[in-house]
């Protein structure tokens, strides 16, 4: 079978099963060294206990022509974006990003000045959010790609995808859809007044990982969270799958920037529901915890739906009249 | 400037300087979380203290057409080899490999059965040497590539590239050159009797990381070590560069398998001095420590040279008559 026939998530699920079946002994050996695995494949980051810390480990890759077009994003923003995406995965667990290792797959012709500029973008993330680049690997490759692997840590518990419970409210930080709006603007060569254009481009190229906010959420008792990278509905369905619950989203409650609505008056909601690369936090918690959350954070926390018992992984987006809305998939990474 | 003009090591050196200059604050922030960086860019793995552990972090990538030809190595051995190369980096520091995250850059047409088989090869390494695969990322890519990132740990100190001192002896574990012999056999389509052919192929496709041996070396006081991936002379020059010393190798003392010598009677020494991908340990230590080392290990420890004060990074390979030998570079990763 070809990868495009099975698809990304089918392949990941197949590999996760294989790993689970064959690696019990291996995990026990790691456990003997005092490192007890908490979370393997299937969350934003892997996690293990090394008392008093819980340590986190994640990675993210961007391939030219698949995840970015260099002439459009530019080297510096590419560096920012891949680091920010990684930092966002650690944030989603409630952790502090620590050490990064960068792998560069470069063509012979790749510009050295460009790579230096990309590193400046990466270092800007570390400068703003902590952590350091501590190593890497440079390899020759016919296709340009960049992989960042990142460790993180936290004391105490972590937020996971599997802790959503029926009765929880579903909320997101910030606003959604602007990153996807920025992508559409670029791909379709659209023009907007400068405030709109900068907002959309900034959202798409320079996402801001919600590290401090996620730590606060964890501290006030939020147990279920992830970051939104594949799109709100898609990502909520991952939480629901991992937690064995069903989710409902009330489309009119999904927070969007007025600038996004100005740019795409008819499509802004689709972009917010399915666009992806928002790198905002998606969380579920009981009403009382959610109230605390919206008071504690310096960014808006919008309750947009609820968790119910039902079909695991199923998410329905309802319009104001209570009709289910179709949410198109973004499909960055979809094979075939 | 293009990458091919600056070269791999020039680029790494440039990026290391940039990171050192710009990331002091970032490293301090990580330090505030209780993780004190010991080693950043420039050794086999990054290392930081998280008492009582020293934690290690490394990565390795293999790109189709650059580092492997799938039809030659086969999926399972590819999985073994990339994991073994990573494990060898952690071994070189005296550490225990713990958790791996795998990034797969896949074409639409890539075979799912092949990937499953590659994972079996990876899991075989974890099964034999400990550790576990805990996560990953699957991305679409026009060029097939596999990246493994690996954490490790050790209690107490680590072995580094910067601890070689004048007067130290230089030694290697096992025998060298067979992996490069295997590569040449494949590339040139050579035929040998089956014992020779299997030895060379096994050396090239299924290297054995010297994890237990490295831990013993560390425990008996060896301070300077790395694993041989780019070739003996090239890698010794990295130790000498990092330590500010010069190295001498006595070519006739370099250990080689009789099977390699049978296959390449005139070229075996070149393969052993410059071939690479041996994944044996290269270490330097005073005479007394080296004596203990050769008694303590279950594989041969061959003293092949010495460290002198002189030009930092310079390594001379001498033949029996004391003449300097030219050692050709392997150039896997060399751009241009």
Interface residues (C-beta under 8 A of the other chain):
Chain A: X1 X2 X3 X4 X5 X6 X8 X11 X12 X14 X15 X18 X19 X22 X23 X25 X26 X27 X29 X30 X32 X33 X34 X35 X37 X39 X40 X41 X43 X45 X46 X48 X50 X53 X55 X57 X58 X59 X60 X61 X62 X63 X65 X66 X67 X96 X98 X99 X101 X103 X105 X106 X107 X108 X109 X110 X111 X112 X113 X115 X116 X119 X120 X123 X126 X127 X130 X131 X132 X133 X134 X135 X136 X137 X138 X139 X140 X141 X142 X143 X145 X147 X149 X151 X153 X333 X334 X335 X336
Chain B: X1 X2 X3 X4 X5 X6 X8 X11 X12 X14 X15 X18 X19 X22 X23 X25 X26 X27 X29 X30 X32 X33 X34 X35 X37 X39 X40 X41 X42 X43 X45 X46 X48 X50 X53 X55 X57 X58 X59 X60 X61 X62 X63 X65 X66 X67 X96 X98 X99 X101 X103 X105 X106 X107 X108 X109 X110 X111 X112 X113 X115 X116 X119 X120 X123 X126 X127 X130 X131 X132 X133 X134 X135 X136 X137 X138 X139 X140 X141 X142 X143 X145 X147 X149 X151 X153 X333 X334 X335 X336
